[in-house]
Amino acid sequence: MKKLAIFIALLAGLIFMGLGGYQWLKDPERKDMDQHARDLLGGSYLRLSQGVVHYELDGPVHGETLVLVHGFSVPGYIWDNTFRYFTDAGYRVLRFDLYGRGYSDRPDVAYDGALFVQQLHELVTALELPQPFNLVGLSMGGPIAARYAHEHAPSVRRLALVAPLTVVPTTAQVRPLTRPLLGNFLATTSFMPGLLAGQSKDLADPQRVPDWQQRFAEQMEYRGFRRAILSTIEHLPDLDTLGAYEQLQRQRFPVRLFWGTEDRTVPLAHSEQLLEVLPRAELILIPDTGHVPMVESFERFNPLLAEFLSVSD
């Protein structure tokens, strides 16, 4: 009996060590997002109240200002084509990485709506952007931009929402992933690889952007990305998406919606509920396009956005 107990203990230890080794092999987070990393990566950085933020600000100093807010997990590079299009057109354009993403810090805080709205406010204030400016929010960036526009209405000239998050998914599936030991194991070995693989779902035709997953994977190498993503999912209800949009009815600035007809991430059907709370907003459809028209159909999306921004007040 004693030998059996010893055998079981040894077997359990080997299994535990094996699982730990497997988790270590599957975990891409082996780098720190610190000053050394940023010196190698390059770019512009600014320290705000919750950490260092990576941003890019370019275009004529006296040009009309455009601020771009990305979504849940893909950082500011998602705006590459839009950024270049509008700086070439004479706009002063700002894009940045939300906390936990890209080259911004991954603070150990609750990743809720208040955090991201505060980040946006602190950034535009620190950069002394002229107001009012044009604001664009993609997906999860939609309710972030909407909340900012409601709380700082005099700062906003026009608001564009691109496939904005309207229906918050259940957070029940992520709760086990936040538990010690087993949760961390499952998050590392299953959930995060699935997040990477699922990036192709954002595109109607993934072959149009062959390096889509590869670029996304780069930010996953820096410690804190997984924690930030899980915390964001856990706090998605705090965004109060429809409530954030409904508050926009009280504001005078124009609001326009842009949606890819083949969006599988935030399906076009969600626009019906959004238009009920924003009856004055115009919906622009971009055919044969998924969740990220600024990437997949930028040659159609950018002129449509420019047309909206160029309408005289």
VEXLUMTOR-800093 format. One line per 4 residues: for each residue x, y, z of N, C-alpha, C. Coordinates in steps of 0.05 Angstrom, whole numbers, plus 32768, in hexadecimal, padded with zeros to 4 digits. Layout:
! residues N
X:Y:Z:X:Y:Z:X:Y:Z; ...
END
This chain:
! residues 313
8011:7FE8:8000:8000:8000:8000:8011:8019:8000; 8027:8018:800F:8039:802F:8011:8046:8034:7FF6; 804E:801E:7FE8:805A:8020:7FCE:8047:802D:7FB9; 802D:8025:7FBB:8019:8030:7FAA:8015:804E:7FAE
8016:8056:7FC7:8013:8072:7FCD:802B:8082:7FC2; 8043:8076:7FC5:805A:8084:7FBB:8059:8086:7F9C; 8050:8070:7F90:804D:8070:7F72:8039:8085:7F69; 8023:8087:7F77:800E:809A:7F6F:8019:80B7:7F72
8028:80BB:7F88:8033:80D5:7F8D:8047:80DD:7F78; 8058:80C9:7F71:806C:80CE:7F5C:805F:80D4:7F41; 804A:80C4:7F3B:803C:80C7:7F22:802E:80E3:7F21; 8022:80EB:7F37:8015:8105:7F38:802A:811C:7F35
8041:8118:7F41:8056:812C:7F3E:8060:812E:7F22; 8063:8117:7F14:806B:8117:7EF8:8057:8124:7EE6; 803D:811E:7EEC:8028:812B:7EDC:8028:8149:7EE0; 802A:8151:7EFA:802B:816E:7F00:8042:817B:7EF2
8059:816F:7EF3:8071:817A:7EE6:806D:817B:7EC8; 8061:8166:7EBD:805C:8165:7EA0:8049:817B:7E97; 8034:817F:7EA7:8021:8194:7EA0:802E:81B0:7EA2; 803E:81B3:7EB8:804D:81CC:7EBB:8060:81D2:7EA4
806E:81BD:7E9B:8080:81C0:7E85:8071:81C7:7E6B; 805A:81BA:7E67:804A:81BF:7E4F:8040:81DC:7E50; 8037:81E5:7E67:802E:8201:7E69:8045:8214:7E63; 805C:820E:7E6D:8073:8220:7E68:807A:8221:7E4B
8078:820A:7E3D:807E:820A:7E21:8069:8219:7E10; 8050:8218:7E19:803B:8225:7E0A:8039:8243:7E10; 8046:824C:7E26:8043:8268:7E2E:8056:8279:7E1E; 804C:828C:7E0D:805E:829D:7DFD:8068:82B5:7E0D
805D:82BA:7E25:8064:82D3:7E33:8080:82CF:7E41; 8094:82D7:7E33:80B0:82D4:7E3D:80BF:82EE:7E3D; 80B2:8304:7E36:80BF:831E:7E35:80B0:8332:7E46; 80BE:8346:7E4F:80B2:835C:7E5F:80AF:8375:7E4D
8099:8382:7E4E:8095:839A:7E40:80A0:83B1:7E51; 80BA:83B5:7E4E:80C9:83C8:7E5E:80D8:83DB:7E4B; 80E8:83ED:7E57:80F6:8401:7E47:8109:83F4:7E33; 8116:83DE:7E3B:8128:83D0:7E28:8119:83C6:7E10
8101:83BA:7E15:80F1:83B0:7DFE:80E8:83C7:7DEC; 80E0:83DE:7DF9:80D6:83F4:7DE9:80ED:8402:7DD9; 8105:8401:7DE4:811C:840C:7DD4:8120:83FC:7DBB; 811B:83E1:7DBD:811E:83D0:7DA5:8106:83D3:7D92
80EF:83D6:7D9D:80D7:83D7:7D8D:80D3:83F2:7D7F; 80DC:8408:7D8C:80D9:8422:7D81:80BD:842D:7D86; 80B7:8444:7D7C:809D:8450:7D7F:809C:8466:7D94; 8084:8471:7D99:8081:8487:7DAC:8072:847C:7DC5
807B:8486:7DDC:8070:847C:7DF5:806B:8493:7E09; 8056:848F:7E19:804F:84A3:7E2D:8046:8496:7E46; 8050:849E:7E5D:8048:8493:7E76:802F:84A1:7E80; 801A:8491:7E84:8001:849B:7E90:7FFD:848F:7EAC
7FE6:8494:7EB8:7FE2:848C:7ED4:7FE4:846E:7ED8; 7FDD:845E:7EC4:7FDD:8441:7EC8:7FF4:8433:7EB9; 8006:8442:7EAD:801C:8436:7E9F:8024:8444:7E86; 8037:8439:7E78:8042:8444:7E5F:8030:843C:7E48
802A:844F:7E37:8018:844A:7E20:8028:844E:7E06; 8025:843B:7DF4:8031:843D:7DD9:801D:844B:7DC7; 8026:8460:7DB8:8014:846E:7DA7:8023:8478:7D8E; 8014:8481:7D7A:801F:848D:7D62:800E:84A5:7D5B
801B:84BC:7D59:800D:84D5:7D52:801C:84E1:7D3A; 800D:84E5:7D24:801B:84EF:7D0C:8007:84FF:7CFB; 8011:850D:7CE7:8001:851E:7CD6:8006:853B:7CDD; 7FFD:854D:7CCC:8002:856A:7CD0:7FF8:8573:7CEB
8009:8582:7CF8:8003:858B:7D14:7FE8:859A:7D15; 7FE1:85A9:7D00:7FC9:85B9:7D01:7FB2:85AB:7CF1; 7FB6:8591:7CEA:7FA1:8583:7CDC:7F8A:857B:7CEF; 7F73:8575:7CE4:7F5D:856C:7CF4:7F64:8552:7D01
7F5D:854E:7D1A:7F66:8538:7D2A:7F53:8520:7D29; 7F5F:8508:7D27:7F51:84EF:7D27:7F5D:84DC:7D3B; 7F4D:84D1:7D4D:7F57:84BF:7D61:7F4A:84A3:7D5C; 7F5B:848F:7D5B:7F53:8473:7D54:7F56:8461:7D6D
7F41:8453:7D74:7F41:8441:7D8B:7F3C:8425:7D81; 7F4F:8413:7D86:7F4C:83F7:7D7D:7F3A:83E7:7D8F; 7F37:83CD:7D89:7F25:83BC:7D98:7F31:83AA:7DAD; 7F25:8393:7DB1:7F2A:8382:7DC7:7F47:8378:7DC9
7F52:836E:7DB4:7F6D:8361:7DB6:7F81:836A:7DA2; 7F7A:8372:7D8A:7F8D:837B:7D76:7F94:8398:7D7C; 7FAE:839F:7D80:7FB6:83BA:7D88:7FB5:83CE:7D71; 7FC2:83E5:7D75:7FC0:83FB:7D63:7FC8:83F7:7D46
7FD8:83E1:7D41:7FE0:83DD:7D25:7FC8:83D6:7D13; 7FB1:83D0:7D1F:7F9A:83CA:7D0F:7F91:83E1:7CFE; 7F9B:83FA:7D06:7F94:8412:7CF7:7FA9:841A:7CE3; 7FBC:8409:7CDC:7FD2:8410:7CCB:7FC9:841F:7CB2
7FB7:8413:7CA3:7FAE:841F:7C89:7F9E:8439:7C8E; 7F8D:8439:7CA2:7F7E:8451:7CA8:7F90:8468:7CB1; 7FA3:8461:7CC2:7FB6:8475:7CCC:7FC5:8483:7CB5; 7FCF:8473:7CA3:7FDE:847E:7C8C:7FCC:848E:7C79
7FB4:8484:7C75:7FA1:8491:7C63:7F9A:84AD:7C6D; 7F95:84B0:7C86:7F8C:84CA:7C91:7FA3:84DD:7C96; 7FBB:84D3:7C9D:7FD1:84E5:7CA0:7FD9:84F0:7C84; 7FD7:84DF:7C70:7FDD:84E8:7C54:7FC8:84FD:7C4B
7FB0:84FA:7C56:7F9A:850D:7C4F:7F9B:8527:7C5F; 7FAE:8529:7C71:7FB1:8542:7C80:7FA6:8542:7C9C; 7F9E:852B:7CA6:7F94:8529:7CC1:7FAB:8525:7CD5; 7FA6:852E:7CED:7FB8:8528:7D03:7FAC:8510:7D11
7FB9:84F9:7D10:7FAD:84DF:7D18:7FBC:84D3:7D2F; 7FAC:84CA:7D43:7FB7:84BC:7D5B:7FAC:84A0:7D5C; 7FBE:848D:7D5F:7FB6:8471:7D66:7FC7:8468:7D7D; 7FBE:8455:7D8C:7FCD:844C:7DA3:7FC5:842F:7DAB
7FD4:8423:7DBC:7FCE:8408:7DC6:7FC1:840B:7DE1; 7FA9:83FF:7DE4:7F9C:83FD:7DFE:7FAE:83EE:7E12; 7FAB:83F4:7E2C:7FBA:83E5:7E40:7FB7:83C7:7E3C; 7FCD:83B9:7E3F:7FCD:839C:7E3D:7FD1:8392:7E21
7FD2:83A4:7E0D:7FD5:839C:7DF1:7FED:83A9:7DE5; 7FF5:839E:7DCE:800B:83AA:7DBF:8023:83B0:7DCF; 802D:83C9:7DCE:8045:83D1:7DDC:803F:83E2:7DF5; 8026:83E3:7DFD:801F:83F2:7E15:8023:83DF:7E2D
8025:83EC:7E45:8028:83DD:7E5E:8011:83CA:7E62; 8016:83B5:7E73:8001:83A2:7E7B:7FFE:83A4:7E99; 7FF2:83BA:7EA3:7FF0:83BE:7EC1:7FDE:83A8:7ECD; 7FE4:83A2:7EE6:7FD4:838D:7EF4:7FBC:839B:7F01
7FA8:83A1:7EF0:7F90:83B0:7EF9:7F78:83A2:7EEC; 7F60:83AC:7EF3:7F48:83A3:7EE6:7F46:83B0:7ECB; 7F44:83A0:7EB6:7F42:83AB:7E9B:7F24:83AF:7E94; 7F1A:83C5:7E9E:7EFE:83CC:7E9A:7EFB:83E5:7E89
7EE2:83ED:7E84:7EDE:8404:7E73:7EEA:841D:7E7E; 7EE9:8421:7E99:7EF3:8439:7EA5:7F11:843C:7EA0; 7F20:8425:7EA0:7F3D:8426:7E9B:7F43:8431:7E7F; 7F34:8426:7E6B:7F3A:842E:7E50:7F31:844A:7E49
7F1A:8452:7E54:7F11:846E:7E50:7F25:8481:7E5D; 7F2E:847B:7E75:7F42:848B:7E82:7F5C:848D:7E72; 7F64:8476:7E67:7F7C:8476:7E57:7F7A:8489:7E3F; 7F63:8487:7E31:7F5F:8498:7E1A:7F5F:84B6:7E22
7F51:84BC:7E38:7F4F:84D8:7E41:7F6B:84E3:7E49; 7F7A:84D3:7E58:7F94:84DC:7E60:7FA7:84DF:7E48; 7FA4:84CE:7E35:7FB6:84CF:7E1E:7FB1:84E8:7E0D; 7F98:84ED:7E06:7F92:8505:7DF5:7F98:851F:7E04
7F95:851E:7E1F:7F9B:8535:7E2F:7FB9:853A:7E30; 7FC9:8525:7E35:7FE6:8528:7E36:7FF2:8531:7E1C; 7FE6:8528:7E06:7FF0:852F:7DEB:7FE5:854A:7DE2; 7FD3:8556:7DF2:7FC8:8570:7DED:7FBB:8572:7DD1
7FAB:855D:7DCA:7F9E:855D:7DB0:7F89:8573:7DAF; 7F88:8581:7D98:7F74:8596:7D95:7F58:8589:7D95; 7F45:8598:7DA0:7F2A:858E:7DA3:7F16:85A1:7D96; 7F00:8597:7D8B:7EF7:857B:7D8B:7F05:856B:7D75
7F08:8551:7D7A:7F15:853F:7D66:7F01:8529:7D5E; 7F08:851C:7D48:7EF9:8505:7D3E:7F02:84EC:7D4C; 7EEF:84DB:7D54:7EF5:84C3:7D63:7EE9:84AB:7D56; 7EF9:8496:7D53:7EF0:847D:7D47:7EF6:8466:7D5A
7EE2:8454:7D5F:7EE6:843D:7D70:7EDE:8424:7D62; 7EEF:8410:7D63:7EEA:83F6:7D56:7EE3:83E1:7D6B; 7ECE:83D2:7D66:7EC6:83BB:7D77:7EC5:83C3:7D94; 7ED6:83B8:7DA6:7ED5:83C0:7DC2:7EDD:83DE:7DC5
7EEB:83E8:7DB1:7EF1:8405:7DB1:7ED9:8416:7DAD; 7EC3:8409:7DA4:7EAA:8418:7DA0:7E9E:8422:7DBA; 7E98:8411:7DCE:7E8E:841B:7DE7:7EA3:842C:7DF6; 7EBD:8427:7DF2:7ED1:8438:7DFF:7ECF:8455:7DF3
7ECD:8457:7DD9:7ECB:8471:7DCC:7EB0:847E:7DD3; 7E9B:846E:7DD5:7E81:8479:7DDB:7E80:8484:7DF8; 7E8C:8476:7E0A:7E8D:8480:7E26:7E9E:8499:7E28; 7EB4:8499:7E1A:7EC5:84B1:7E1A:7EB5:84C9:7E0E
7EA7:84C4:7DF7:7E99:84D9:7DEA:7E82:84E4:7DFB; 7E76:84D3:7E0B:7E61:84DC:7E1D:7E6D:84EC:7E34; 7E83:84E2:7E40:7E8E:84F0:7E57:7E9E:8509:7E50; 7EA7:850A:7E37:7EB7:8522:7E2E:7EAC:852C:7E13
7E92:8530:7E13:7E84:8538:7DFA:7E90:8550:7DEB; 7E99:8565:7DFA:7EA5:857C:7DEB:7EBE:8575:7DDC; 7ECB:855E:7DE3:7EE4:8556:7DD6:7EDF:8548:7DBB; 7EC6:8541:7DB5:7EC1:8530:7D9E:7EB2:853F:7D88
7EBD:853E:7D70:7EB0:854B:7D59:7E9D:8538:7D4B; 7EA7:8520:7D44:7E98:850B:7D38:7EA1:84F0:7D43; 7E8E:84DD:7D44:7E94:84C3:7D50:7E8C:84AD:7D3C; 7EA0:849C:7D35:7E9B:8485:7D23:7E9F:846C:7D33
7E8C:8459:7D31:7E8D:8440:7D3E:7E8F:8429:7D29; 7EA4:841A:7D2A:7EA8:8405:7D16:7EA2:83E9:7D23; 7E8D:83DC:7D1A:7E85:83C2:7D25:7E87:83C3:7D44; 7E7A:83D7:7D51:7E7E:83DA:7D6E:7E71:83C3:7D7E
7E7F:83BC:7D93:7E75:83A7:7DA5:7E5A:83B0:7DB0; 7E46:839F:7DAD:7E2B:83A6:7DB6:7E20:8391:7DCA; 7E26:8378:7DC5:7E1D:8362:7DD6:7E35:8357:7DE4; 7E36:8359:7DFE:7E4D:8350:7E0E:7E4B:8331:7E12
7E5F:8322:7E09:7E5E:8305:7E0D:7E5F:82FE:7E2A; 7E55:82E6:7E31:7E56:82DD:7E4C:7E72:82DA:7E56; 7E76:82E1:7E6F:7E91:82DE:7E7B:7E94:82C5:7E8B; 7E80:82B4:7E8A:7E81:829B:7E9A:7E98:8289:7E91
7E9D:8289:7E77:7EB2:8277:7E6D:7ECE:8280:7E76; 7ED2:8298:7E7C:7EEC:82A2:7E84:7EF2:829F:7EA1; 7EDD:829C:7EB2:7EE1:829B:7ECF:7EF4:8284:7ED7; 7EF0:826C:7ECC:7F03:8257:7ED4:7F20:825D:7ECD
7F24:826E:7EB8:7F3F:8274:7EAF:7F4D:8287:7EC1; 7F3E:8294:7ED3:7F4A:82A7:7EE6:7F52:829A:7F00; 7F4C:8280:7F03:7F52:8272:7F1C:7F70:826A:7F1C; 7F7B:8268:7F34:7F98:8260:7F36:7F9C:8244:7F2A
7FB5:823E:7F23:7FBE:8224:7F19:7FAF:821A:7F01; 7F99:820D:7F04:7F8B:8201:7EED:7F82:8217:7EDA; 7F77:822D:7EE4:7F6E:8242:7ED3:7F85:824E:7EC2; 7F9C:8252:7ECF:7FB3:825D:7EC0:7FBD:8249:7EAB
7FBB:822F:7EB2:7FC3:821A:7E9F:7FB1:821A:7E87; 7F97:821B:7E8C:7F84:821B:7E75:7F86:8234:7E65; 7F8A:824B:7E72:7F8C:8264:7E63:7FA4:8264:7E51; 7FBA:8259:7E5B:7FD3:8259:7E4C:7FD3:8245:7E35
7FC9:822D:7E3B:7FCB:8217:7E28:7FB4:8215:7E14; 7F9D:8221:7E1B:7F85:821E:7E0A:7F79:8238:7E01; 7F72:8249:7E15:7F63:8262:7E0E:7F74:8274:7DFC; 7F8C:827B:7E04:7F9C:828E:7DF5:7FA4:8284:7DD9
7FAC:826A:7DD6:7FB1:8260:7DBB:7F97:8262:7DAA; 7F80:825D:7DB7:7F67:8260:7DA8:7F61:827C:7DA0; 7F69:8290:7DB1:7F66:82AC:7DAA:7F76:82B3:7D92; 7F8F:82A9:7D91:7FA0:82AE:7D7A:7F95:82A1:7D60
7F8D:8288:7D62:7F82:827A:7D4B:7F68:8287:7D41; 7F58:8292:7D54:7F3F:829E:7D4D:7F40:82B9:7D40; 7F59:82C5:7D3E:7F5B:82DF:7D32:7F52:82E0:7D15; 7F54:82C9:7D07:7F4B:82C8:7CEB:7F2D:82CC:7CE9
7F1E:82C8:7CFF:7F01:82CC:7CFE:7EFA:82E9:7CF9; 7F0C:82FB:7CFE:7F07:8318:7CFA:7F06:831E:7CDC; 7F10:830D:7CCB:7F12:8312:7CAE:7EFE:8301:7C9F; 7EF1:830E:7C8B:7EE0:82FE:7C79:7EF1:82EB:7C68
7F08:82F4:7C61:7F1B:82E4:7C51:7F37:82E7:7C5D; 7F3F:82D4:7C6E:7F59:82D7:7C7B:7F71:82D8:7C68; 7F6D:82CF:7C4F:7F83:82CF:7C3C:7F8A:82EC:7C34; 7F78:82FF:7C39:7F7E:831B:7C32:7F94:8326:7C44
7F96:831B:7C5C:7FAA:8326:7C70:7FBA:830E:7C7B; 7FCD:8303:7C6C:7FDB:82EA:7C73:7FEB:82EC:7C8D; 7FF3:8304:7C95:8004:8306:7CAE:7FF3:830E:7CC6; 7FD9:830B:7CC5:7FC7:8314:7CD9:7FCD:8308:7CF4
7FCF:82ED:7CF6:7FD4:82E0:7D0F:7FF1:82E4:7D18; 8004:82E5:7D06:8020:82E9:7D0D:8024:8304:7D1C; 8018:8319:7D12:801B:8333:7D1E:800E:8333:7D3A; 7FF7:8326:7D3C:7FEA:8325:7D56:7FFB:8317:7D6B
8008:8301:7D63:8017:82F1:7D75:802F:8300:7D82; 8039:8315:7D75:8050:8323:7D80:804A:832F:7D9C; 8032:833B:7D9F:802C:8347:7DB9:8028:8332:7DCF; 8023:8319:7DC7:801E:8304:7DDB:8037:82FB:7DE9
804E:8304:7DDF:8068:82FC:7DEA:806F:830C:7E04; 8060:8321:7E09:8066:8333:7E20:8054:832C:7E38; 8061:8329:7E4F:8053:8321:7E67:803C:8335:7E6E; 8026:8329:7E76:800F:8339:7E7D:7FF9:833A:7E68
7FFF:8332:7E50:7FEA:8333:7E3B:7FD3:8320:7E42; 7FD9:8308:7E4A:7FC4:82F5:7E50:7FB2:82FF:7E67; 7FBF:8309:7E7C:7FB0:8314:7E93:7F9E:832B:7E8B; 7FA8:833C:7E79:7F98:8353:7E70:7F80:834A:7E60
7F84:8337:7E4F:7F6E:832D:7E3E:7F58:8320:7E4F; 7F60:830F:7E62:7F4D:8302:7E73:7F3E:8316:7E85; 7F4C:8329:7E8F:7F40:833E:7EA0:7F2C:834E:7E8F; 7F33:8354:7E76:7F21:8363:7E65:7F07:8354:7E61
7F09:833A:7E5B:7EF1:832A:7E57:7EE0:832A:7E71; 7EED:8327:7E87:7EDF:8326:7EA1:7ED0:8340:7EA6; 7EDA:8357:7E9C:7ECE:8371:7EA2:7EBE:837C:7E8A; 7EBA:836C:7E75:7EAB:8376:7E5E:7E8F:8381:7E66
7E81:8375:7E79:7E67:8381:7E80:7E69:839D:7E8A; 7E80:83A5:7E95:7E84:83C0:7E9F:7E82:83D5:7E89; 7E86:83CC:7E70:7E85:83DF:7E5A:7E69:83EA:7E55; 7E55:83DB:7E5E:7E39:83E4:7E5B:7E34:83EE:7E3E
7E38:83DC:7E2B:7E3A:83E5:7E0F:7E21:83F4:7E06; 7E0A:83E9:7E08:7DF2:83F7:7DFE:7DED:8410:7E0E; 7DF3:840F:7E28:7DEF:8427:7E38:7E02:843D:7E2F; 7E1B:8436:7E28:7E2E:844A:7E1E:7E25:8457:7E04
7E19:8446:7DF2:7E10:8451:7DD9:7DF7:8463:7DDD; 7DE5:845A:7DEF:7DCC:8468:7DF3:7DD1:8484:7DFD; 7DE6:8487:7E0D:7DED:84A2:7E18:7DF5:84B6:7E02; 7DFD:84AB:7DEA:7E06:84BC:7DD5:7DEF:84CC:7DC9
7DD6:84C3:7DCD:7DBF:84D1:7DC2:7DBD:84EE:7DCD; 7DC9:84F2:7DE4:7DC8:850D:7DF1:7DDC:8520:7DE5; 7DEE:8515:7DD4:7E04:8526:7DCA:7DFD:8530:7DAD; 7E09:8545:7DA5:7E03:8551:7D8B:7E15:8548:7D75
7E2C:853C:7D7B:7E3E:8535:7D65:7E33:851D:7D56; 7E39:851C:7D3C:7E2F:8506:7D2B:7E3C:84EB:7D32; 7E2D:84D6:7D2E:7E37:84BA:7D33:7E31:84AA:7D1A; 7E45:849B:7D11:7E41:848A:7CFA:7E4C:846E:7D00
7E3E:8459:7CF6:7E46:843E:7CFA:7E50:8432:7CE1; 7E65:8422:7CE3:7E71:8414:7CCC:7E71:83F6:7CD3; 7E69:83E5:7CC0:7E67:83C8:7CC6:7E6D:83B8:7CAD; 7E7E:83A3:7CB0:7E82:8390:7C9B:7E6B:837C:7C9A
7E61:8377:7C82:7E4A:8366:7C7F:7E4F:8349:7C88; 7E69:8341:7C87:7E70:8325:7C8E:7E7D:8323:7CA9; 7E77:8336:7CBB:7E83:8336:7CD5:7E79:831F:7CE6; 7E8B:830E:7CEF:7E84:82F7:7D00:7E8B:82FC:7D1D
7E9A:8311:7D23:7EA2:8317:7D3E:7E8C:8327:7D4C; 7E84:833D:7D40:7E6D:834D:7D49:7E59:834D:7D31; 7E48:833A:7D2E:7E37:8337:7D16:7E27:8350:7D10; 7E22:8354:7CF7:7E12:836B:7CEE:7DF7:836C:7CFB
7DEC:8355:7D02:7DD1:8355:7D0F:7DD1:8365:7D29; 7DE9:8368:7D36:7DEA:8378:7D4E:7DE5:8395:7D4A; 7DE8:839E:7D31:7DE3:83BA:7D2B:7DC6:83C2:7D2F; 7DB4:83AF:7D2D:7D97:83B6:7D30:7D92:83C0:7D4D
7D9D:83B3:7D60:7D9A:83BC:7D7C:7DA7:83D7:7D81; 7DBE:83DA:7D74:7DCD:83F4:7D77:7DBD:840B:7D6B; 7DB1:8407:7D54:7DA3:841C:7D46:7D89:8423:7D56; 7D80:8411:7D66:7D69:8418:7D77:7D70:842D:7D8C
7D88:842C:7D96:7D90:843F:7DAB:7D9E:8457:7D9E; 7DA6:8455:7D84:7DB2:846B:7D75:7DA3:846F:7D5B; 7D8A:8478:7D5D:7D79:847A:7D44:7D83:848E:7D30; 7D93:84A2:7D39:7D9D:84B6:7D27:7DB7:84AE:7D19
7DC3:8498:7D21:7DDC:848F:7D16:7DD8:8482:7CFB; 7DEA:8487:7CE8:7DE8:847B:7CCD:7DFA:8462:7CCD; 7DF0:844C:7CC1:7DFF:8433:7CBF:7E09:8430:7CA3; 7E24:842D:7CA0:7E31:8429:7C87:7E3B:840C:7C85
7E32:83FD:7C71:7E3A:83E1:7C6E:7E52:83DF:7C5B; 7E64:83CD:7C61:7E7B:83C8:7C50:7E7A:83AB:7C48; 7E73:83A6:7C2E:7E6D:838A:7C25:7E86:8378:7C25; 7E81:835E:7C28:7E96:834A:7C26:7EAD:834F:7C39
7EA7:8359:7C50:7EBB:8361:7C64:7EB4:8357:7C80; 7EC8:834F:7C8F:7EC3:8345:7CAA:7EC4:835B:7CBF; 7ED0:8355:7CD5:7ECF:8366:7CED:7EE2:837E:7CEC; 7EF6:837D:7CDB:7F0A:8392:7CDA:7F0D:839E:7CBE
7EF9:83AE:7CB6:7EFA:83BA:7C9B:7F12:83CC:7C96; 7F1D:83D8:7CAB:7F34:83E9:7CA7:7F4D:83D9:7CA0; 7F4B:83BE:7CA3:7F61:83AD:7C9B:7F5A:839E:7C81; 7F43:8392:7C80:7F3B:8381:7C6A:7F31:8390:7C52
7F24:83A6:7C56:7F19:83B6:7C40:7F1F:83D4:7C44; 7F38:83D9:7C4A:7F40:83F5:7C50:7F3B:8408:7C39; 7F3D:83FD:7C20:7F3A:840E:7C09:7F1D:8418:7C06; 7F0A:840A:7C13:7EEE:8414:7C14:7EE8:8422:7C2E
7EF3:8418:7C44:7EEC:8423:7C5E:7EF7:843F:7C61; 7F10:8444:7C5B:7F1C:845E:7C60:7F0E:8475:7C52; 7F07:8473:7C38:7EF8:8489:7C2B:7EDD:848D:7C38; 7ED0:8477:7C41:7EB6:847A:7C4E:7EB8:8489:7C68
7ECD:8483:7C77:7ED1:8491:7C90:7ED9:84AE:7C8A; 7EE9:84B3:7C76:7EF1:84CE:7C6F:7ED9:84DF:7C67; 7EC6:84D3:7C58:7EAE:84E1:7C50:7E9E:84EA:7C69; 7E9C:84D9:7C7D:7E8E:84E0:7C95:7E9C:84F6:7CA4
7EB6:84F5:7CA6:7EC5:850A:7CB5:7EC6:8524:7CA7; 7EC3:8524:7C8C:7EC6:853D:7C7D:7EAC:854D:7C7A; 7E95:8541:7C83:7E7C:8550:7C82:7E7E:8568:7C94; 7E76:857F:7C8A:7E78:8597:7C9A:7E64:8596:7CB1
7E6C:85A1:7CC8:7E5B:85A1:7CE0:7E43:85B5:7CDD
END
